[in-house]
Amino acid sequence: MPLLSALSATTPVVRSLQVDVPPQTPVAVEGITEPLTDLVIPAADGKVLLPGDPGFNDLLPFNLRTTSRPLAIIQCLTPNGASLGVKWARRHEVPHCAHAGGHSYEGFSSCPGLVIDVRKMNGITVDVANQIARLGSGCLLGDIAVALFQHKLALPAGSCRPVGVTGLALGGGHGLISRKFGLTCDNLISAHVVTADGDELDASLNENPALFWALRGGGGGNFGIVTEFAFKVHPIDDVILFSISWPNDTFRTAVIRTWQSLVQSAPDELSFLLHVNGGEGHISHLGCNGLFLPRSASETPSIEDLKTVLAPLLSLGNPSFTQREVNYLDAAKALAGDGDPNRVYFKGKSDYSVQVWSDEAIQTFIEALRNASSPIATIFEAYGGAINRVGETETAFPHRGSTLFCLQYFLQWSSSSSTNRNVAAVRALYDAMRPHLPGFSYVNYIDADLQDYARSYYKGNLPRLQTVKQQYDPDNFFHFAQSVPLPGDDGLK
């Protein structure tokens, strides 16, 4: 997570910090007593972890700002392990949730009850001939990238190595090569799911198609516990990794305007992000980085072609411009930076823009960022290309069509004593942009502040998602603070 210039396209790079970690105290749940004697999982299907057991704290919320602490964690090895957990939680009517990568921005992959963890279900099988990867739902992006690139293949995803594929895919999943190959969810072929009654089923275009539609962008934790995915993967080899940076006190307005215009015309082969960091009276960083892919994996990307595409940005002043040809895996590792999987305090929010900003909007943004009371990183993530060629209703992920980019606001810190001030700073910057942006948000940057969260995440796809929810989870068993509501519930707080 940021405040570095080399950032992931899905989750910002985590800086190594000396972090004060609060005591890990589980919250009592009415009707449940220690030692949870009837919570029994056969060894072949997993094991139960209780507070104090080795590995328990490793599965607590990544964001230390969140305070949810479970009574128990089932560390599943098989879908049956997840099924037994679902049935136990239903029998006792206790809070429960699924946990995969554990990077929920608001800690919704933990709860004060039972956490059903799939991290150990992390097998990777690659059908090279058909370009299909079967991934356990506990797989992490870094491991997937390494395994696939052994066959010169890749899944469109972010570069942040410890992030799990499950939350990413279920929420959409924009990443390093999405303008070329689509979102992670666009490449989903099938999913194996444990449902609200503990049954197992497969979802694809031919089996349970309504559920399959919802799983492609309808958010994690809403419809069941996914235990395995099949994805279409893509040939890839060499790419060009590039970075542009400008002096902090010049060309801000022109760079932001030009970058946004370039999103409208850039070829699919250009994957690029704009970073603007600031606060406490100044703008500390203004830069653009990304990848340039060849038109096909058998070709070599051209630095001259890249310079032609980037000419509108490179003509602004005398920026620092670096580029080098590398293989895709090395590029992904470089963009991941020094990501530290340790838990930290952070706050993130997001916006979607459907048009190039006016000069007034740009000035509002620059002034609000400069005057923020804490140093905030903002990341503009380009859409277009293959992302926008999928219709808004073809999958549950609705931010297509005229969507230009996703804007993430992000702040990370090391001590709980800074929490109130830092959260307020991110909220103030977000609030300053309300007159200029439509109010849509990315569910993978889940944000507990949002009042009309369901419409913000899902737009016009919300009613259909509610219908799927009614069909597959009529008792609203899978629910949390921002889950997809049942029909008749408008999703407002």
N, C-alpha and C positions, 0 to 999 in steps of 0.2 A: 504494500500500500504506500502511496507515493511519498513524496517530497524529494524524489530523485528524478532525473531527466529521462532515464530509460525505464519505460513503464509497460506493464502488461496491457493487452487489449481487452481484458475482461476484468481482472482484479488488479488494483494497483500494487506495486512492489512494496513489500514490508521492509522497513528499515530495521536494522538491529538496534535495539534499545535496551537499557536497563529498566525493566518494568516492575513496578510494585504489584504483586499478585495478591488479591484479597483472599481471605480464608475460604475454603471450599466446604460450605455447610449445606447439606441437603435440606429441603423444605418438607415439613411433615405433610402428608396427604391423608385426609380423613378416611378411615376404614382400612388403612394399610398399616400393618405392624411389622417391625423387624422380627425375625430375619427373612421375611417374605418366603416362608417355608414351602408354599405351593408353586413358587416360580421355579420350575425345573425344566432345564433344556438338556436333552441328550448330548453327550460329548461330540457325537458326529455332526450335530446341527449347530453347535456353538457353546457359549458359556455365559453365565451371569456374573457381572462385575458389580461389587458393592463399594461404597465409599471406603477408601483406604486400600483397596485391592490394587496391585500393580496394573498400570495401564488405564485406570479409571480417570485420572485427571487429564490424560492425553486426549480424552474424548469430550471434554467440557467445551463450552462455547469459545470460539476463536476470539470473539470480541469481548474483552474484559469489562467493557461498559455494561454488558448484559449480566443479569444476576441469577438466571435460572440454574438450579442445581438438582439433578435427578436423584431419586431414591435408589435406582438400579439401572444398569445398562445390560441389555442382551447383545453380546458380540456374536453376530450370526455368521455361520459358515455355509448355510444352505437356505434356500427359500423356506423350507419347513421351520427353520429356526425363527424366521420372521413371522411365519404363520402362527406359531405357538405364542409368540409375543403379542400379536394382535388379539388372539383369543383370550389370553390372560388379562390384558388391559380391558377388553370388552367385559369379561366376567366380573372384574372388580370395579368397572366404571371409573378408572383412574386416568389422569392426564398421561398422554403418550405422544411420541413423535418419532419420525425416522431421522437417522443421522448417517450421512455419507462422508463428504469432504469436511463438513462442519464449519463452512465459511459463511453461513447466513449472517448478513450484515446486522441483523437485530437479534441474533441468537435463537431463532425459531427452530433450529435443529437440536435444541435441548428443551427440557420441560421439567417441572417439579413432580415427576412421576416416573414413568418407564421410557427410556430411550432405546429404540431398536436400531442398532448400529450394523451397517453392512460393509464396513471398511475391509474386513477380511475376505470378502467375496470380490476378489480383485484379479481374477484370471483374464488373460488376453489371448484370443485365438484369431489368427489372421488367415483368411481365404484369399491368397494373393491373386489367383486366377480371376476370381469374381469381384475382387476389390471390396470385400466385406470384412469388417472386424466385429467379433463378438466380445463384449466387454462386461465383466462383472461390475455391478453398480458401485463397488467400493474403489474402482480404479481412479487414480489421480492423473492429472493432465501430463505431468512430467514423465511418468512411467509410460503412458500411452504414446507420447511423442517418440520416445526412445524405441519402443517395441515396433511401432509402425515404420519408422524410418529405416529400420533394418531391411525393409522391403521397398524403400523409396516411396512410401505412402504417408499420407497425413489425414487427420480428421480436423475439419475447421473448428478451432477452439482457441482459447487464450493461451498465453505462455506461462502464467503463474503456476509453478510446478506443483504445489501442495493442494490446489483446488480440485475438488472432485468432479467427475464427469456428470454425475447424476443431477445435482442442482443446476449445473450449467445447461445441460440439454433440456431439462424439463421447463426451464425458464426462457428458453430461446437459444442463447449461446452465441453472441457475436464475438469474433476473435480475429486472429492474425490474417487469415486467408478467406474470410467470409465474403468479401466483395467478389471473389473469384468463384467460390464453391458453395456459398450459402451459409446460413446459420447451422449450428450444431443440430438443432431440431429438424432442420430441413433435410438432413442426411440420415435421420432415424428410419430404420426399416421395420423394426419390431421391438417390443419390450415385454419382458416377463414380469407380471405384477401380482403381488399379494393384496387381495381386496379387503374391504372393511369387515367382512365376515370370516377372514382367514383363509379363503379359498385362493387358489392360484389360477391365473389365466394368462393367455398371450394376447397382445394387442398389436394389430397391424392394419394395413389397408383392407385385408380380407377377414380378419378376426377382430371382433369388438372394435369396429372402425370408429365409432363415436368416442370411445375411450382413447384410441390412438390419436385422434384429432386433438383431444384435450391435452394429452401428454406432450404434444409438440408446442410448448410455449405457455401452457396453462399453470406453470409454477410447481415447484416441488412441494410434497407433503399434502396435496389436495385430494387425490383420488385413490391412492394406494401406495404400497411400498414396492418400488421397482427393484428387482434383483439381478436383471441382466438386460443388456441392450444388444441389438445388431445395428451397425451403422455402415453406410456407404462411405468408403475412404477413397482418396484421390492420389494419383501419381504426382510426385514432386521431387525435385532434386536441388539444383542450385537456384539461389535467389540473390537479389542485391539488397543488402541492409544499408539503410541511409539515415542520416541525421542532419537537420538544419537548425541553427540557432541564431538569434538576433541579439544585438545589444539591448539591455533591459529598458532603456529609456527612449527607444525609437521604433517607429513603424508598427506600433501595436495595433492601431485601428486598421491599417492597410493589410497587415498580416492576417488578422482575424477575418476581415471581409474577403480577402483573396482566397484563403484556405476554404472558406465556406462555398465560394463560387466554384473552386476547383472540384469540390465533391460532386457537383452537378455534371461535370464534363470528363472526369478522370476515367481511364479504362479500368476494367475489372481487375487488371493485374496490379493496380496500385492499392496497397493497403497502407493507410497513413492516419496518424493521430496528431492533434495539436495540443500542446501542453502550455498552460499559462498558470504560473504559481505566483502568489502574492500575499499581501497582508502586512499589518503593522507599518503602513505608510509607504510601501513600495511594491513594485512588481519585480519579483526575484528571478523569474525565468520565463522566456518565450521561445518555444522551439517546436519543431515538427520532426517526427521520426516514423519509420515504417519499413515495409518490404516492397520490392518490385519483383513480380514473378514473370517468367516467360509465358508466351501464349500457350505453349504446351510443354510438358515435362521433358520432352526430348530436345527442346531448344535451349539456348543459352541466353539469359537475360542481357539486355544491352544497356550499358551505362549511358550511352548517348541518347537512347530512347527515354531513359529515365530523366535525364536532364531536360529533354524537350517537354516531357509531361510536367515537370516541376518548374519550368521556366517562369511562370507567373509569380511563384514564391521567390525563386532565386534572384529575380530582378529587383526585389525590394531591398535597397541598401546594399550592403556588402556582407551578407551573412556567412557564418562558418558552415561549410558543407562538406560532409564526409560520406563516403560510400565504399563498399567493398563487396565483392562476390564471395558468398559463403554457401554452404549447404543449408537446407532449411532447418535442420535440427540445431546447428550452431547459431543460426539467426534467432530461433525461438529461445535458446538459452541466453543469448545476449540481451534480448528484450526483457527477459525475466529479471535481469539484474541480480542483486544480492538478496533475493527474496528469502526472508527468515520465517520458517513455519511457526515460530513461537507466538503465543497469544499476546495481543496488544489491545490498547484502547483505541477506538476509532469511531468516526461518524461519517456516513456517506449519504448523499442524496443525488437525485438524477432528474434530468429534463430531456425531452425530445424536441428537436426543432424541425419544422416542416418548410421553412423558407430561410433564405439568407437574411441575416439580421440587418436592420436599419442602423445608420450611424448612431441614432439615439440609443438603441439597444446595446450597441458595442460600448458606447461611452458609459452607460449605466453599469454594465458588467465590469469594465476596467476600474471605474471609481469605487464600486462596491468591493471588488476584490482587493484593490490597493488599501482601502480603509478598513478591511477586516481586522478584528481585534486579535486574531491568531493567524499564523501562516497556513493558507489553504492551497491545495493543489486542485486544479481543474483539468479535466481531460476531455477533449472533443474527439469522439470516435466516429469515423466516417462510415456512413451507410451507403446505399446505392448498389449498383452492380447486381449480382445474383440475389442479394437480400431483397431488393425491391421488385424483382421480377416475379416473386411469389405473391399471389394475391393476399390481401389483408385477412380474408376469411378462409383461405386454404388450410392454414394451421391456426392454432389458438393464439399464436404470436401475431399481434395486430400492427406493429409499427413498421409498415412497409410503404409502398406507393410513393408519396411525396416526402417521406421522412429523409432528412439530410444527414442528421447525426444525433448521437446520444451524447449528452453532456453530463459528466460526473463531477460532483463537488466532494472533496475528500480531505479529511484532517485526521492525523494520528498523533497520539501523545503517550507519555510513559507513566503518568501518575493519576490516580483517581481524584486528587485535589484539583486537577485542571479540567475535569469533565464538564462542569456546568458552563464555564467560560467558553470552552472549545465547541461544544454542541451549539451554544447560542451563536457563535461566529458563523458556523456553517448554515444555520437556519436563516441568519440575517442576509447572507449572500443569496441564498435561494429565494427569499422573500423579495429581494430587490429586483429579481428578474420576472416576477409574476406578471407585470403588465406586458411583457414582451414574448412570453412563451405560452403554449396551449395547456400546460399542466399535465402532460402525459409522463409516465415514469417507467423505468425498467424494473421488472419484478425481481431480477437477480441482484439489483441494488436495492433490496427491499427496505422500506423506510416507514418506521412506525409512526412518524409524524402525520402521514397523509390521512386526511379525513375521508375523502371519497376514493379510498385506495383501489377498490375493485375496478372502477371505471378508469382510473388513472393507469393501471397496469394493462387492462384488457380491452378498453374502448368498446366498440360495438360487438365484440365477441363475448361479452359478459353473459348475456342471456343464454347463449348456447352452452357456455361452460356451466351455468347453473343447471341446465337441463341434464347435462352429463353427470353432474354432481348428484342430482336427484336419482338418476338411474343406477349409479354404481355405489353411492354412499348416502342412501336415503335418510339415515339416522344422524348424518353429519358426524360420523365417528372420527374422521380425519379433519380436525378443526384446530385452528390456532388464531392468534390475534388478527391475522390478515389472510385467512384462508378464503377460498372461493365460497361465497354464501349460497345457501339453498334458495330456490325460487321463492319470492316473497320477501326476502331479506335483501335490502338494497346495498349492503356492504359498507354502509356508513358506520363510523365509530359511535 
